[in-house]
Amino acid sequence: MENELIITGAFLGAGLIAYVIIPGLLVMWDRVLDHMGGKF
């Protein structure tokens, strides 16, 4: 029972991290390209 709770918590945590970090990385990459002059 405890293992299921830990697995569920880890899964939710990973989903939340992905939900926050992935858009952040996209925004940072967009800024990097803009800074470099960005039209390839």
N, C-alpha and C positions, 0 to 999 in steps of 0.2 A: 504494500500500500504506500509506504513512504517512497519507494523507488519511483512509483508512478507520479507522485507529487513532484519529486525532484526533476524527473524527465519533462513533465508538463511545464514547470517553472523555467527550466533551461530552454525549452522550445520557445516559450513566450518571450523570454529575455533575448534570445537570438533574433527572433522576428522584430522585436522593438529596436534592437541595435541596427539591424539591416535597414529598417524603416527610417531611422535617423541618419545613419552614416552614408548610405548610398546617395540620397539627394544632396548631402553635404559635399561628397566627392564630385558629383556632377557639377555643382555650383563652382567649386574650386577649380575644376578642369576648365570650365567655361571662362572663368576669370584669367586663368593661365593663358589660354588661347588668345583672349582679348589683349592681354599684356604683351604677348609676342607679336601681335598684329594679325593674328589668327585666321586669315583667309587662305586656306590651302587648296 
